[in-house]
Amino acid sequence: MPASLSVQDEILQLKRDRRAILLAHHYQEAEIQDLADCVGDSLELARRAREFDGDVIAFCGVWFMAETAKVLNPGRIVVVPDREASCSLVESCPVEPIRAYRQRHPDHVIVSYINTSVEVKAESDILCTSRNAVQVVNSIPPEKHILFLPDRNLGNYVQRMTGRKNMSIWQGTCVVHATFAARRLAAARMEHPNALVAAHPECPPEVLEQADFVGSTTAIIKYCVETKGDEFIVMTESGVAHSLKRLAPEKRFYFLPNDNCNCSECPYMKRNTLEKLRDCLQNLEPRVEVSEDLMRRALVPLERMLAIQ
């Protein structure tokens, strides 16, 4: 590469040379989002991953998302900027107890949030995202017992919305959303009395009770942009601010700190940088490698999810 090129220019040149597509989650840094071919939530990116004609997918998100892209694109190279970009939900749900549960309860239906490892996905009957979790659970016969994993707040929200009684919920949580405190939200509403509250269903129930709208990352953005109102308190990762400010520059958006730090950032998502993105396109590493058997088994519940509109 010529020494005069910026990192952004290097990435774009490598993208052309590699016939690559750049996918970025809303929680990525703004400079990465600006280079991406598609910015979206887990469901959007999963669908986009199988709709292009190139050779390489550079997935700017966390590892489980790149695994999903690989399952949908077994013949393509999938790389990530940082192999250590994990997820607290993935780490809360190892595959061994899920396999044991399957052996004890072969007639139960395992519904796995997309925030799980490819190994857990392969043990599942159907996947879901925060956007379609209610529809997925409603698609299962009511007499069937469900194990919903791994996010307990999303599981509790889905159970409340569906009225499902025979449903066990794994006790994992998101390191960002689960630590948003209702007291901080109440204080923010006092400070901004005209603001509407949009919250992600991974937030605790006492936060969701105060929300004017509950939905996935993309649904939150759509709500804030299209709803009449000038001020919004946004209860999700603050990376969505970039899309919100671009789509509705005249509005004001407030992001609350959580109880773990004075921020609302995912430490895993923020491991990715422009320099790491350039290097992964240059070296085609770190590369997602999944066995054929695992991809075959994980594809079944993934396709079932994608078939639900």
Backbone torsions as a table, in degrees:
resi	resn	phi	psi	omega
1	MET	NA	137.5	175.3
2	PRO	-60.1	142.0	-176.2
3	ALA	-65.0	-21.1	-175.9
4	SER	-80.1	-11.9	-178.2
5	LEU	-71.4	140.4	172.1
6	SER	-74.8	166.6	177.3
7	VAL	-60.3	-40.4	178.7
8	GLN	-61.1	-43.0	179.7
9	ASP	-66.1	-37.9	177.0
10	GLU	-60.8	-43.3	180.0
11	ILE	-62.3	-45.1	-179.1
12	LEU	-65.4	-37.3	176.8
13	GLN	-66.0	-44.6	178.3
14	LEU	-64.0	-37.1	177.5
15	LYS	-59.4	-44.6	178.2
16	ARG	-65.3	-45.6	-177.5
17	ASP	-63.4	-36.8	-176.4
18	ARG	-88.9	-5.4	-172.3
19	ARG	52.0	56.3	-172.7
20	ALA	-107.8	156.6	169.9
21	ILE	-115.8	140.1	178.7
22	LEU	-106.6	117.7	178.0
23	LEU	-110.3	132.5	-177.6
24	ALA	-133.4	135.5	174.1
25	HIS	-77.5	155.1	179.0
26	HIS	-58.2	-20.9	-176.3
27	TYR	-86.1	-1.3	179.0
28	GLN	-73.9	161.3	176.4
29	GLU	-59.6	150.1	-176.2
30	ALA	-56.9	-38.1	-176.9
31	GLU	-66.2	-29.1	174.9
32	ILE	-76.4	-43.0	178.3
33	GLN	-57.8	-37.8	-177.0
34	ASP	-66.4	-22.2	179.8
35	LEU	-93.1	-13.0	-170.8
36	ALA	-73.6	149.0	171.5
37	ASP	-75.7	-28.9	179.0
38	CYS	-146.8	131.3	172.5
39	VAL	-115.5	128.6	-177.2
40	GLY	-166.4	-171.9	174.5
41	ASP	-94.0	-175.1	-173.6
42	SER	-59.4	-41.7	-177.1
43	LEU	-68.8	-45.8	179.0
44	GLU	-59.8	-45.1	-176.7
45	LEU	-70.1	-34.5	176.9
46	ALA	-62.4	-41.3	179.1
47	ARG	-70.3	-42.4	-177.7
48	ARG	-66.0	-29.7	-175.5
49	ALA	-59.7	-26.9	-177.3
50	ARG	-105.3	15.1	-174.2
51	GLU	-116.8	21.0	-180.0
52	PHE	-125.3	168.8	-171.0
53	ASP	-107.5	10.2	-174.7
54	GLY	-88.2	-165.7	-174.5
55	ASP	-109.4	-26.8	-171.7
56	VAL	-129.0	136.5	171.9
57	ILE	-111.0	117.3	172.7
58	ALA	-100.1	110.1	-172.2
59	PHE	-101.4	109.5	179.6
60	CYS	-96.1	88.8	179.9
61	GLY	-164.1	-127.5	174.6
62	VAL	-123.4	170.2	-167.0
63	TRP	-60.4	-41.0	-176.4
64	PHE	-63.2	-31.2	177.6
65	MET	-67.0	-40.0	178.1
66	ALA	-67.6	-35.9	174.7
67	GLU	-60.4	-42.3	178.8
68	THR	-61.5	-42.8	177.8
69	ALA	-61.5	-37.4	179.3
70	LYS	-67.5	-41.5	178.4
71	VAL	-59.6	-38.6	-179.8
72	LEU	-80.1	-15.6	-177.0
73	ASN	-135.6	64.5	-173.6
74	PRO	-62.0	-24.5	-178.4
75	GLY	-89.8	-2.9	-178.2
76	ARG	-105.2	156.2	173.8
77	ILE	-82.3	129.8	176.9
78	VAL	-119.6	124.0	-179.2
79	VAL	-126.1	159.0	178.0
80	VAL	-131.4	152.9	178.1
81	PRO	-66.7	-35.7	-175.1
82	ASP	-141.8	119.2	-179.5
83	ARG	-65.0	-24.7	-177.8
84	GLU	-85.4	4.4	176.1
85	ALA	-77.1	87.0	-174.9
86	SER	-100.4	-149.5	-178.0
87	CYS	-159.1	133.9	-179.7
88	SER	-63.4	-30.3	178.1
89	LEU	-69.1	-42.3	176.7
90	VAL	-60.2	-45.5	-177.0
91	GLU	-68.4	-22.9	179.8
92	SER	-80.9	-6.6	-170.9
93	CYS	-135.5	76.2	176.9
94	PRO	-68.9	158.8	-172.4
95	VAL	-74.6	-29.7	-172.9
96	GLU	-56.7	-49.9	179.2
97	PRO	-67.2	-24.6	176.6
98	ILE	-70.6	-41.6	175.7
99	ARG	-61.4	-41.9	179.4
100	ALA	-64.7	-39.9	177.9
101	TYR	-62.4	-43.0	179.4
102	ARG	-59.2	-39.9	179.9
103	GLN	-68.5	-37.1	-179.4
104	ARG	-75.4	-32.0	-174.0
105	HIS	-131.0	68.1	-176.2
106	PRO	-64.3	-18.5	-178.6
107	ASP	-92.5	-5.4	178.9
108	HIS	-80.1	156.0	178.1
109	VAL	-102.3	122.5	178.5
110	ILE	-95.9	115.4	176.6
111	VAL	-105.6	115.9	-177.5
112	SER	-109.7	127.9	169.7
113	TYR	-59.2	147.7	-177.6
114	ILE	-63.2	-19.2	176.2
115	ASN	-77.8	61.8	177.6
116	THR	-142.4	162.6	178.7
117	SER	-71.5	162.7	178.7
118	VAL	-65.0	-29.4	177.5
119	GLU	-65.7	-42.2	177.3
120	VAL	-67.5	-40.8	177.5
121	LYS	-56.6	-40.2	-178.1
122	ALA	-66.0	-21.2	177.9
123	GLU	-91.6	-2.4	-172.1
124	SER	-95.8	160.9	175.7
125	ASP	-89.9	-35.8	179.7
126	ILE	-156.6	150.3	177.7
127	LEU	-103.9	169.9	174.2
128	CYS	-152.3	164.1	168.6
129	THR	-118.8	175.9	178.1
130	SER	-64.9	-23.3	-178.9
131	ARG	-77.0	-35.5	-174.2
132	ASN	-118.8	13.5	-176.3
133	ALA	-59.8	-40.4	-179.9
134	VAL	-64.7	-44.2	179.0
135	GLN	-63.1	-39.9	-179.9
136	VAL	-62.5	-48.1	-179.2
137	VAL	-65.0	-38.1	178.4
138	ASN	-67.1	-20.3	-179.7
139	SER	-79.1	-9.9	-176.4
140	ILE	-93.0	133.3	-179.9
141	PRO	-50.6	136.3	-173.6
142	PRO	-63.2	-22.3	179.9
143	GLU	-78.6	-11.7	-178.8
144	LYS	-81.5	136.5	174.4
145	HIS	-82.2	137.4	-177.2
146	ILE	-113.1	136.3	163.3
147	LEU	-104.2	116.0	179.9
148	PHE	-103.6	127.4	-178.0
149	LEU	-145.3	158.9	-3.2
150	PRO	-104.5	-3.5	-170.8
151	ASP	-87.7	116.7	-175.8
152	ARG	-71.1	-34.4	180.0
153	ASN	-68.9	-43.9	174.9
154	LEU	-62.8	-42.1	178.7
155	GLY	-60.8	-44.0	178.6
156	ASN	-64.3	-39.0	178.4
157	TYR	-64.2	-46.1	179.8
158	VAL	-62.5	-42.4	179.1
159	GLN	-62.0	-39.9	179.2
160	ARG	-67.1	-40.2	-177.3
161	MET	-74.4	-31.0	-177.4
162	THR	-94.8	-19.7	-174.9
163	GLY	72.4	17.4	-176.6
164	ARG	-69.8	128.1	-178.4
165	LYS	-94.9	-46.1	-174.9
166	ASN	-87.1	73.1	-174.1
167	MET	-143.8	119.2	174.3
168	SER	-95.3	144.2	-173.8
169	ILE	-125.0	124.7	174.9
170	TRP	-64.7	152.8	-171.6
171	GLN	-106.1	43.4	173.3
172	GLY	-89.9	161.4	178.0
173	THR	-144.6	158.9	174.8
174	CYS	-83.8	133.3	-176.4
175	VAL	-63.3	-21.8	178.3
176	VAL	-94.7	-61.4	-171.4
177	HIS	-64.5	-38.0	-175.1
178	ALA	-68.3	-17.2	-177.3
179	THR	-102.0	7.7	169.2
180	PHE	-70.5	128.8	-174.6
181	ALA	-100.7	138.5	178.9
182	ALA	-61.2	-33.7	-179.1
183	ARG	-66.4	-36.1	177.5
184	ARG	-67.7	-38.8	178.1
185	LEU	-66.0	-41.5	178.7
186	ALA	-61.3	-40.0	178.3
187	ALA	-66.0	-39.2	179.3
188	ALA	-65.8	-36.5	179.1
189	ARG	-68.8	-32.3	174.9
190	MET	-67.0	-38.6	-178.6
191	GLU	-74.1	-32.1	-178.4
192	HIS	-126.4	73.5	-171.5
193	PRO	-64.9	-19.9	-179.1
194	ASN	-94.1	-1.3	-176.0
195	ALA	-81.4	140.9	171.7
196	LEU	-89.2	150.3	-176.4
197	VAL	-109.7	124.3	175.4
198	ALA	-117.4	125.9	-173.1
199	ALA	-129.8	147.1	175.0
200	HIS	-82.6	141.7	-177.3
201	PRO	-67.8	-5.2	172.0
202	GLU	-77.7	-6.7	177.2
203	CYS	-73.7	157.6	179.0
204	PRO	-61.7	153.4	-177.8
205	PRO	-54.9	-38.3	-177.9
206	GLU	-68.7	-22.6	172.1
207	VAL	-77.3	-45.3	-179.0
208	LEU	-61.7	-31.6	179.7
209	GLU	-63.4	-26.1	-179.3
210	GLN	-91.2	-5.1	-172.7
211	ALA	-82.3	145.5	171.4
212	ASP	-83.4	-22.7	-179.4
213	PHE	-148.4	138.1	175.9
214	VAL	-124.7	128.4	179.9
215	GLY	-172.8	176.3	179.3
216	SER	-66.5	174.1	-179.7
217	THR	-56.5	-50.3	-179.9
218	THR	-65.1	-38.8	178.8
219	ALA	-64.2	-37.2	177.0
220	ILE	-62.6	-45.6	179.5
221	ILE	-60.5	-46.5	179.8
222	LYS	-60.8	-44.0	179.6
223	TYR	-60.4	-48.5	-176.8
224	CYS	-65.7	-36.2	-178.1
225	VAL	-74.7	-40.7	-171.6
226	GLU	-92.7	-20.1	-177.4
227	THR	-79.5	138.7	175.5
228	LYS	-65.4	133.2	-177.2
229	GLY	146.6	149.6	-176.1
230	ASP	-103.3	-17.9	-174.3
231	GLU	-132.5	139.8	-179.3
232	PHE	-140.6	134.9	169.7
233	ILE	-96.6	119.5	-171.5
234	VAL	-109.3	115.7	-175.8
235	MET	-100.7	70.3	172.4
236	THR	-157.9	-175.4	-178.1
237	GLU	-61.9	137.4	-169.9
238	SER	-73.0	-4.1	175.1
239	GLY	-61.2	-23.1	179.8
240	VAL	-69.2	-12.6	179.6
241	ALA	-58.3	-32.8	-177.8
242	HIS	-63.9	-46.6	178.1
243	SER	-67.7	-40.0	-179.2
244	LEU	-63.0	-44.8	-178.9
245	LYS	-68.8	-31.5	178.6
246	ARG	-72.2	-39.5	-175.3
247	LEU	-86.2	-25.6	-178.3
248	ALA	-141.5	67.2	-174.8
249	PRO	-63.9	-19.0	-178.1
250	GLU	-82.9	-10.1	-177.1
251	LYS	-98.0	162.8	178.9
252	ARG	-113.7	135.4	-177.5
253	PHE	-126.1	132.6	-178.2
254	TYR	-115.9	130.6	178.3
255	PHE	-115.7	130.5	-174.3
256	LEU	-94.3	145.3	171.1
257	PRO	-69.1	152.9	174.9
258	ASN	-100.7	-176.9	-174.5
259	ASP	-83.9	-1.8	176.5
260	ASN	-91.4	-28.4	-178.6
261	CYS	-161.4	173.0	-179.8
262	ASN	-88.4	51.6	-176.0
263	CYS	-156.5	176.3	173.2
264	SER	-134.0	45.7	-177.1
265	GLU	-109.4	143.9	173.7
266	CYS	-84.0	119.2	-177.9
267	PRO	-65.8	-25.8	178.9
268	TYR	-73.2	-47.6	179.6
269	MET	-59.9	-35.7	-174.5
270	LYS	-80.8	2.4	174.5
271	ARG	-71.3	-25.3	-178.6
272	ASN	-77.2	137.0	178.9
273	THR	-134.6	167.5	176.2
274	LEU	-60.0	-41.3	-178.4
275	GLU	-64.7	-40.4	178.1
276	LYS	-68.6	-35.3	176.8
277	LEU	-64.5	-44.5	177.1
278	ARG	-59.0	-45.8	-176.5
279	ASP	-66.1	-36.8	-178.7
280	CYS	-70.7	-31.5	174.6
281	LEU	-72.5	-35.9	179.4
282	GLN	-68.0	-45.8	-172.6
283	ASN	-99.0	-9.7	-173.6
284	LEU	53.7	41.6	176.8
285	GLU	-148.5	147.9	-5.1
286	PRO	-66.1	136.5	-176.6
287	ARG	-110.1	137.7	177.8
288	VAL	-81.4	121.9	177.5
289	GLU	-122.3	123.8	-179.9
290	VAL	-132.0	135.8	-179.0
291	SER	-63.9	154.3	179.7
292	GLU	-59.8	-40.9	-179.6
293	ASP	-63.5	-42.8	-179.4
294	LEU	-66.9	-41.6	177.6
295	MET	-62.7	-41.9	-179.6
296	ARG	-61.6	-44.8	-178.2
297	ARG	-71.7	-38.4	-179.8
298	ALA	-72.3	-25.9	-178.8
299	LEU	-66.2	-31.9	-176.7
300	VAL	-60.6	-55.9	179.0
301	PRO	-67.9	-28.0	178.8
302	LEU	-68.3	-44.1	177.5
303	GLU	-65.1	-34.9	177.0
304	ARG	-61.9	-40.5	178.1
305	MET	-65.6	-46.5	-176.4
306	LEU	-65.4	-21.2	179.0
307	ALA	-77.0	-15.0	179.9
308	ILE	-91.1	120.1	-177.4
309	GLN	-84.0	NA	NA
